Amino acid sequence: MIPLKQSRCLLALAFGALVAAGPASAAKASEKPAPVTPEQSASAPPGQAAYGVKLGAFFKEEHKKAARAAFEKRYARAKDCPEGMERNAAKKCAPPVEGRYWAVGQALQPAVKQHPVPDAVKAKLPPAPAGYEYVLAGEDILLVSKALHLVVDMIEDVTG
């Protein structure tokens, strides 16, 4: 019997292989698939899979800075916090439970409480590719595949 940790690693590797082999297996053997440009990897046309979303490479540094700035602008002096957060002793929005129970390339566990990303912050991010969604978990914004709940990329500590 395979231990739980090893089975998760095998699942993540299998998913990565499927994503990498998807466009190549769809093309004829004599044809080479067109290379994926950075613009194409960020989003796919409606009705097509977003191949090319690489683990840990979706968010660029400017996306991370813009999300943190939007979060600070909206919640730094406000009396409210986004869903899933509350004011702590330092009067900052923070999740009620500390710790990070997710990682890029791992499936998001059912016990992890997910909340929608605030609209003011989501407006500063690129549109999520088809088949993916943004969620707020703890102090992080995650890009998660809808089908497998696989964490594809994240912006750590959006609260600053």
Secondary structure as UniProt FT lines:
FT   HELIX           4..26
FT   TURN            29..30
FT   HELIX           38..42
FT   TURN            46..47
FT   TURN            51..52
FT   TURN            55..56
FT   HELIX           61..75
FT   TURN            83..84
FT   STRAND          86..87
FT   TURN            89..90
FT   STRAND          93..94
FT   TURN            104..105
FT   TURN            110..111
FT   HELIX           119..122
FT   TURN            123..124
FT   TURN            130..131
FT   STRAND          132..137
FT   TURN            138..139
FT   STRAND          140..145
FT   TURN            146..148
FT   STRAND          150..155
FT   TURN            158..159
//
